[in-house]
Every structure is written in C-alpha cells, then in structure tokens.
Amino acid sequence: MNFDDIKNNDKQYYMNTFGDRLPAAFEKGEGLKLFAKDGTVYHDFLAGIAVNALGHSHPAFISALKNQLDKIIHTSSLYYIENQTALAMRIVKASCADKVFFANSGAEANEGAFKLAKKYFFNKGEDKYEIITLDKSFHGRTLATVAATGQEKYQKPYRPLTPGFIQVAPNDFEAVENAVTDKTAAVMIELVQGESGVHPMDVEYVRKLRKLCDEKDIILIFDEVQTGMGRCGEMFCYQAYGTEPDIFTLAKALGCGIPIGAVCAKDFVASAFSPGDHGTTFGGNPFSSAAGLAVFDIYEKENILENVKQVSAYFVGRLGELMKKYPGKITDIRNAGLLIGVEFDEKLAKTVFNALFENKILTSLCGGTTVRIAPPLIIKNEDADLFANTLDKILAKI
C-alpha cells in the first residue's frame, strides 16, 4: 500500500481512537532513525513513547529475537518456562522485589498490582480496598486504570467508574494524609508523571509517603511503566529516590517493543496471591521473556545507564542554553534522566511541536504546553545537538 492507501484504509477499517494521526508511516528503522514509506528520514526522540530504549533494529536485540523465534514462541503457563523464570530472576536481582508476575502491558501490570494489594488485605480479613492515586496521573486505559488515572478527560465517558479510587494533588503530603481512611489499601504514584508533562515527585514527599504507609499498614505502589528500565538513569527510578516500594510495575522498555509488563513485589505482599487468584495466557511467554532478557544483557554490555546519565546532563544543558536565549518562549525544563519535558508559552507549544515534526524530529505534546522528549537510551551528545540546533532555528523564527 502507498501512504494514501494506508490513510484511507485506516479511516475505513480501524476504530478512530487516535484521531488524525501525524502524516507518516514508517517501514524500517535504524538506531534513532526511522524511514518513512517515501524514504524520508526522521529522528526518533520519542522512542515509541519511551518503549524503544535500544533504538530501532539493535543488532544484538534482533539477533536474540530471531534466535528465540527459531526455538519456540508460546506454550502456556501450564508448564515451566525457562525464559520467564530467568527474566524474573534478573528483575529480582536488580531490584527490591522478591517475586515477579508477567503481564502483556503496563495497564495490565497495574491491574495486577491493584488486585495484589486488595488480596493482601482480604487474606488478613481486613476490609481495605481504597487506593489513593494522584491528580494528573496516568495509569492506563482499562476500566480500573482509568479510575486510577487522575485526568477527567480519560474518565468522563466511562462513569460510573470502578469504585475505590481516590485522587489527590501530587507532591502534597497532607492531601494524601487527609485522604487515608481505615479502608485505604494502597497509595499508587508515578515518581515522574510523564503524560502530564514530565513532573517529578519531590524526594521528601516520597519518603514521607513511605513512612506513612509503614505506620498505617498501607501498600506503597510505584508505577514505573514509563520510568523503569533505565529511563531516569537508574535501572528503576525509585533507586534514585532512596525509597523502596512494596510493589512496582514495569512495561514499555522492558521488552523494547515486544509487549510485556511486570508486577514486581516484596515477599510479604507477593505471597497474597494463591493459585487461581490471577493469571495470564500470553504474559511472560518464551518470546516476550527472551526480549526482556536481551534488554538486560545489552544494558549491561553497553553501559546504558551510564550513557543515560552522561547524555541527559548534556542534553538538558543544551536546552537550558536555549531557555536563556529565548526567555519567555521556553518557560521551564523538567527531567529525570532521558525523560525530559520542555514547557513553552501556551501560544507557542503546538507550533513548536508541529515544527519539530516538519523538521523530521519526533516528540509528543503533553498537556498542551509541554514537548516530551523520551529518546532511545543509546543516544549520543551529537543527537542532543541535532535536536537543540533544530529547536534553536525554530524558536528564532516564531
């Protein structure tokens, strides 16, 4: 199909949940480059929304996938799965978790976390079911994760929502404290709210939440679907906060494009699940688990975490220079590693976002004012220069 055929068939046959998409269809990629149907080269500074941490067509990653395809793709969880066991072990050894359960997506992982927290208190004979989340959060698009998501635009069409979810202001400890009741089972937060425009939580706030949850017998859950797997400079973002959760969830970069999510928990809460309490058909099958294992191997061999720390500092520095050069146009820069939000004057943000796309640079627009940058974690300083120099030219003209 040519590009016009793709557009027309998409309109006719695919449910319109994405509106008018950006006018490009990609057929291959290499590193940070994506090649459109007509051969036009784009530079990917979004990585499939923080998914393609190793860029496109990473040789070692592709080799691992091809190798697994030649062996076996799927069996079922009725049998032992070597790759599943091995990947669970890698996550446990790299984190505070003692046990792991694999799902197919971030939303499904978050659903598993909700169920685990509730089952923990059910086993104790306690009627605790409320889960406190934050305004401006994003936890997924299933009915339960929409109820957990603190954004009215995602919730409005699906009311009445799944009960038991309560939203409070982010970075406001008293708001959480005041929302706690004898029914509170869990507090769930993103350490960096990505969809709202890259808003990190304060370290002291997170530490106070940990203390509160310990005192009140509440499960603390970190949604690391976007921030996990090196995005913020540590393997898991909570490690930069010096605060451990009871449960955390992963997806996105865990499979670098192969669908996989994970519920990761400490023993005391993980043991709440008994056979039959939860399950999955596809989650953690031999193929998706092979992807996760390859990701861990490549991160280690190529020092990905160190690259994130070095390049993110350089990248944010270049953006800071532009903020000084164009006062009032760039109003703020927020980041955690290579999850970066550049906030613009509200009259300029959409123009800048569109101009970046026209200059063949892929990003996303969050909250109407923030351009989100979440590039592959393999980027170099010269890639940051390409972005900064292009943005410089755009801002000089508007």
C-alpha positions as CSV (number, residue, x, y, z in Angstrom):
1,M,0.0,0.0,0.0
2,N,1.1,3.5,-0.7
3,F,0.7,6.2,2.0
4,D,-2.7,7.4,0.7
5,D,-4.0,3.8,0.7
6,I,-2.8,3.4,4.3
7,K,-4.6,6.6,5.4
8,N,-7.8,5.7,3.6
9,N,-7.9,2.1,4.8
10,D,-7.2,3.2,8.3
11,K,-10.1,5.6,8.2
12,Q,-12.4,2.9,6.8
13,Y,-11.4,-0.1,8.9
14,Y,-9.7,0.9,12.1
15,M,-11.6,2.3,15.1
16,N,-10.9,6.0,15.4
17,T,-9.4,6.2,18.9
18,F,-6.4,8.2,17.8
19,G,-7.9,11.0,15.8
20,D,-6.0,12.4,12.9
21,R,-2.5,10.8,13.2
22,L,0.7,12.6,12.2
23,P,1.2,12.2,8.5
24,A,3.9,9.5,8.4
25,A,4.0,5.7,8.2
26,F,7.4,4.1,8.9
27,E,8.6,0.8,7.3
28,K,12.1,0.4,8.9
29,G,14.4,1.9,11.5
30,E,18.0,2.0,12.5
31,G,19.2,3.5,15.7
32,L,17.5,6.8,16.2
33,K,16.4,6.9,12.5
34,L,13.0,6.0,11.2
35,F,12.4,5.6,7.4
36,A,9.0,6.6,6.1
37,K,7.3,4.8,3.1
38,D,8.7,7.5,0.8
39,G,12.2,7.2,2.1
40,T,12.1,10.3,4.2
41,V,14.3,10.0,7.3
42,Y,13.0,11.1,10.7
43,H,14.9,11.2,14.0
44,D,13.1,9.5,16.8
45,F,13.2,11.4,20.1
46,L,10.1,9.7,21.5
47,A,11.1,6.0,21.1
48,G,7.6,4.8,20.7
49,I,6.6,6.7,23.9
50,A,9.6,5.5,25.9
51,V,9.5,2.0,24.6
52,N,12.3,1.6,22.1
53,A,15.1,2.1,24.7
54,L,17.6,0.4,22.4
55,G,16.6,2.3,19.3
56,H,15.5,0.6,16.2
57,S,16.9,-2.7,14.9
58,H,19.6,-3.0,17.5
59,P,21.7,-5.9,16.1
60,A,22.0,-7.9,19.4
61,F,18.4,-7.4,20.3
62,I,17.2,-8.5,16.8
63,S,19.5,-11.5,16.9
64,A,18.1,-12.6,20.3
65,L,14.5,-12.3,19.0
66,K,15.3,-14.3,15.8
67,N,17.1,-16.9,17.8
68,Q,14.0,-17.4,20.0
69,L,11.7,-17.5,17.0
70,D,13.6,-20.5,15.7
71,K,13.0,-22.3,19.0
72,I,9.5,-21.6,20.5
73,I,7.2,-18.6,20.7
74,H,4.5,-19.7,23.1
75,T,3.5,-22.6,25.3
76,S,1.3,-21.5,28.2
77,S,1.7,-21.1,31.9
78,L,0.5,-24.6,32.5
79,Y,4.2,-25.5,32.0
80,Y,7.5,-24.2,33.3
81,I,9.0,-21.5,31.1
82,E,12.8,-21.2,31.3
83,N,13.0,-17.6,29.9
84,Q,10.2,-16.5,32.2
85,T,12.0,-17.8,35.2
86,A,15.3,-16.3,34.1
87,L,13.8,-12.9,33.5
88,A,12.0,-12.9,36.8
89,M,15.3,-13.7,38.5
90,R,17.1,-10.8,36.6
91,I,14.5,-8.3,37.8
92,V,14.6,-9.6,41.4
93,K,18.4,-9.4,41.5
94,A,18.4,-5.9,40.1
95,S,15.6,-4.6,42.4
96,C,13.9,-4.7,45.8
97,A,11.4,-7.2,44.6
98,D,11.3,-10.8,45.7
99,K,8.7,-12.1,43.2
100,V,7.5,-11.1,39.7
101,F,4.4,-11.8,37.7
102,F,4.4,-11.0,33.9
103,A,1.6,-9.4,32.0
104,N,1.2,-8.0,28.5
105,S,1.2,-4.3,29.1
106,G,1.6,-1.5,31.6
107,A,-2.2,-1.2,32.2
108,E,-2.4,-4.9,32.8
109,A,0.6,-4.8,35.2
110,N,-1.1,-2.0,37.1
111,E,-4.4,-4.0,37.3
112,G,-2.3,-6.9,38.8
113,A,-0.9,-4.5,41.4
114,F,-4.4,-3.4,42.4
115,K,-5.5,-7.0,42.7
116,L,-2.5,-8.0,44.7
117,A,-2.9,-5.1,47.2
118,K,-6.6,-5.9,47.7
119,K,-5.9,-9.6,48.0
120,Y,-3.3,-9.0,50.7
121,F,-5.9,-7.3,53.0
122,F,-8.6,-9.8,52.1
123,N,-6.3,-12.6,53.3
124,K,-5.8,-10.7,56.6
125,G,-9.6,-10.4,57.0
126,E,-9.5,-6.6,56.7
127,D,-12.0,-4.6,54.6
128,K,-9.4,-2.4,52.9
129,Y,-10.0,-1.6,49.3
130,E,-9.4,2.1,48.6
131,I,-6.5,3.1,46.5
132,I,-5.1,6.7,46.6
133,T,-3.6,8.0,43.3
134,L,-2.7,11.5,42.1
135,D,-4.2,14.2,40.0
136,K,-2.7,14.4,36.5
137,S,-1.5,10.8,36.8
138,F,-1.8,8.2,34.0
139,H,-2.0,4.5,34.8
140,G,-3.7,3.0,31.7
141,R,-6.9,2.7,29.7
142,T,-8.7,-0.3,31.2
143,L,-11.7,0.5,33.4
144,A,-9.8,0.1,36.6
145,T,-6.7,2.0,35.4
146,V,-8.9,4.8,34.0
147,A,-10.4,5.1,37.5
148,A,-6.9,5.3,38.9
149,T,-5.9,7.9,36.4
150,G,-6.3,11.4,37.7
151,Q,-7.4,13.1,34.4
152,E,-11.1,13.9,33.8
153,K,-10.8,13.6,30.1
154,Y,-10.0,9.9,30.3
155,Q,-12.6,9.2,33.0
156,K,-15.7,11.2,31.8
157,P,-17.0,8.7,29.1
158,Y,-16.8,5.7,31.5
159,R,-18.7,6.8,34.5
160,P,-19.7,5.3,36.8
161,L,-16.1,4.4,37.4
162,T,-14.7,1.4,39.1
163,P,-15.2,2.4,42.8
164,G,-12.5,2.7,45.4
165,F,-10.0,5.1,43.7
166,I,-9.4,8.5,45.2
167,Q,-7.2,11.2,43.6
168,V,-5.3,13.9,45.5
169,A,-2.9,16.6,44.5
170,P,0.6,15.5,43.6
171,N,3.6,16.4,45.8
172,D,1.1,17.3,48.6
173,F,1.8,15.0,51.5
174,E,-1.1,16.4,53.6
175,A,-3.5,15.7,50.8
176,V,-2.6,12.0,51.0
177,E,-2.6,12.0,54.8
178,N,-6.1,13.5,54.8
179,A,-7.4,11.0,52.2
180,V,-6.3,8.0,54.3
181,T,-9.1,6.1,56.0
182,D,-9.4,2.7,57.6
183,K,-10.4,1.4,54.1
184,T,-7.1,2.5,52.5
185,A,-5.3,-0.4,51.0
186,A,-2.7,1.3,48.8
187,V,-1.1,4.5,47.6
188,M,0.0,4.4,44.0
189,I,2.1,7.1,42.3
190,E,4.3,7.7,39.3
191,L,7.6,9.0,40.5
192,V,7.6,11.1,37.4
193,Q,4.3,11.9,35.8
194,G,5.1,11.6,32.1
195,E,1.7,12.1,30.4
196,S,1.0,15.4,32.2
197,G,4.3,16.9,31.0
198,V,7.2,15.3,32.9
199,H,6.6,16.3,36.5
200,P,8.9,14.5,39.1
201,M,7.8,13.9,42.6
202,D,9.9,15.5,45.4
203,V,12.3,13.2,47.2
204,E,11.0,14.3,50.7
205,Y,7.4,13.8,49.6
206,V,8.1,10.2,48.5
207,R,10.0,9.4,51.7
208,K,7.1,10.8,53.8
209,L,4.7,8.5,51.8
210,R,6.9,5.5,52.7
211,K,6.8,6.4,56.4
212,L,3.0,7.0,56.3
213,C,2.4,3.6,54.6
214,D,4.6,1.8,57.1
215,E,2.7,3.4,60.0
216,K,-0.8,2.8,58.6
217,D,-0.2,-0.6,57.1
218,I,-0.8,0.6,53.6
219,I,0.8,-0.9,50.4
220,L,3.0,1.6,48.6
221,I,3.0,1.1,44.8
222,F,5.2,2.8,42.2
223,D,4.0,2.8,38.6
224,E,7.3,2.5,36.8
225,V,5.8,1.7,33.4
226,Q,7.5,4.7,31.8
227,T,10.3,5.5,34.3
228,G,11.6,1.9,34.8
229,M,14.3,0.1,32.8
230,G,16.9,2.9,32.9
231,R,14.9,5.8,31.6
232,C,15.8,8.0,34.6
233,G,19.4,7.0,34.9
234,E,19.0,4.1,37.4
235,M,17.6,0.7,36.4
236,F,14.4,1.7,38.3
237,C,13.6,5.3,39.2
238,Y,12.8,4.5,42.8
239,Q,16.6,3.8,43.3
240,A,17.3,7.5,42.7
241,Y,14.8,8.4,45.5
242,G,16.4,6.1,48.0
243,T,12.9,4.8,48.8
244,E,11.6,1.3,48.2
245,P,8.0,0.4,47.2
246,D,6.1,-2.7,48.3
247,I,5.0,-3.2,44.7
248,F,6.2,-1.6,41.4
249,T,5.2,-2.2,37.9
250,L,7.1,-2.3,34.6
251,A,6.4,-2.4,30.9
252,K,7.4,-0.2,27.9
253,A,11.2,-0.6,27.7
254,L,11.2,-4.0,29.4
255,G,10.5,-5.5,26.1
256,C,11.7,-2.7,23.8
257,G,8.7,-3.1,21.6
258,I,7.7,-6.7,22.4
259,P,4.6,-6.5,24.6
260,I,5.4,-7.4,28.2
261,G,4.6,-5.9,31.6
262,A,5.5,-7.0,35.1
263,V,4.2,-6.8,38.6
264,C,7.2,-6.8,41.0
265,A,6.6,-7.2,44.7
266,K,8.2,-7.9,48.0
267,D,7.5,-11.3,49.5
268,F,5.1,-10.3,52.3
269,V,2.6,-8.9,49.7
270,A,3.5,-11.2,46.8
271,S,2.5,-14.2,48.9
272,A,-1.1,-12.9,49.0
273,F,-1.7,-14.5,45.5
274,S,-2.6,-18.2,45.7
275,P,-3.1,-20.4,42.7
276,G,-6.1,-19.3,40.7
277,D,-6.1,-15.7,42.1
278,H,-4.5,-14.2,39.0
279,G,-3.3,-15.5,35.6
280,T,-2.4,-14.8,32.0
281,T,-2.4,-16.5,28.7
282,F,0.4,-14.6,26.9
283,G,2.2,-12.8,29.7
284,G,5.9,-13.8,30.1
285,N,5.8,-16.4,27.3
286,P,9.1,-17.7,25.9
287,F,9.3,-15.0,23.2
288,S,8.4,-11.9,25.2
289,S,10.7,-13.1,28.1
290,A,13.5,-13.6,25.6
291,A,13.1,-9.9,24.7
292,G,13.4,-8.8,28.3
293,L,16.5,-11.0,28.9
294,A,18.1,-9.5,25.8
295,V,17.4,-6.0,27.1
296,F,19.1,-6.7,30.4
297,D,22.1,-8.2,28.6
298,I,22.5,-5.3,26.3
299,Y,22.1,-2.7,29.0
300,E,25.0,-4.4,30.9
301,K,27.3,-4.9,28.0
302,E,26.8,-1.4,26.6
303,N,26.7,0.6,29.9
304,I,23.3,2.0,29.0
305,L,22.7,3.5,32.5
306,E,26.0,5.5,32.4
307,N,25.1,6.7,28.9
308,V,21.7,7.9,30.2
309,K,23.4,9.9,33.0
310,Q,26.0,11.5,30.8
311,V,23.8,12.3,27.8
312,S,20.9,13.6,29.8
313,A,23.1,16.1,31.6
314,Y,24.5,17.3,28.3
315,F,21.0,17.4,26.6
316,V,19.4,19.3,29.5
317,G,22.4,21.7,29.4
318,R,21.9,22.4,25.7
319,L,18.2,23.0,26.3
320,G,19.0,25.3,29.2
321,E,21.1,27.4,26.9
322,L,18.1,27.9,24.6
323,M,15.9,28.8,27.6
324,K,18.3,31.6,28.3
325,K,18.5,32.6,24.7
326,Y,14.7,32.7,24.3
327,P,13.3,34.0,27.6
328,G,9.5,33.7,27.7
329,K,9.4,31.2,24.9
330,I,10.7,28.3,26.9
331,T,9.2,28.6,30.4
332,D,10.5,25.5,32.1
333,I,12.7,22.4,31.6
334,R,12.0,19.3,33.8
335,N,13.7,16.0,33.6
336,A,14.6,12.7,35.2
337,G,17.4,11.3,33.1
338,L,16.2,11.0,29.5
339,L,12.6,11.7,30.3
340,I,12.6,15.4,29.5
341,G,9.8,18.0,29.4
342,V,10.3,21.3,27.7
343,E,7.5,23.7,28.6
344,F,6.6,26.6,26.2
345,D,4.4,29.6,26.3
346,E,1.0,28.1,25.7
347,K,0.6,30.1,22.5
348,L,3.8,28.5,21.1
349,A,3.8,24.9,22.2
350,K,1.7,23.4,19.4
351,T,3.6,25.4,16.9
352,V,6.9,24.2,18.2
353,F,5.7,20.6,18.3
354,N,4.5,20.8,14.7
355,A,7.6,22.5,13.5
356,L,9.8,19.8,15.1
357,F,7.8,17.2,13.2
358,E,8.1,19.2,10.0
359,N,11.9,19.2,10.6
360,K,11.7,15.3,10.9
361,I,12.1,15.2,14.7
362,L,9.5,13.1,16.6
363,T,8.3,14.1,20.1
364,S,4.9,14.3,21.8
365,L,2.9,17.2,23.1
366,C,1.6,16.8,26.7
367,G,-0.9,19.0,28.5
368,G,-1.0,21.4,25.6
369,T,2.2,23.2,26.7
370,T,5.0,20.6,27.1
371,V,7.0,18.9,24.5
372,R,8.0,15.5,25.9
373,I,11.4,14.0,24.9
374,A,11.9,10.4,25.6
375,P,14.6,9.2,23.1
376,P,16.2,5.8,22.9
377,L,18.7,5.4,25.7
378,I,21.5,4.8,23.2
379,I,21.6,8.4,22.0
380,K,24.9,10.4,22.0
381,N,25.7,14.0,22.5
382,E,25.6,14.7,18.8
383,D,22.0,13.6,18.7
384,A,21.2,16.1,21.5
385,D,23.0,18.7,19.4
386,L,20.8,17.8,16.4
387,F,17.7,18.4,18.5
388,A,18.9,21.6,20.2
389,N,20.1,23.1,16.9
390,T,16.8,22.4,15.2
391,L,14.9,23.8,18.1
392,D,17.1,26.9,18.0
393,K,16.2,27.5,14.4
394,I,12.5,27.0,15.1
395,L,12.5,29.4,18.0
396,A,14.4,32.1,16.1
397,K,11.5,32.2,13.6
398,I,8.5,32.3,15.9
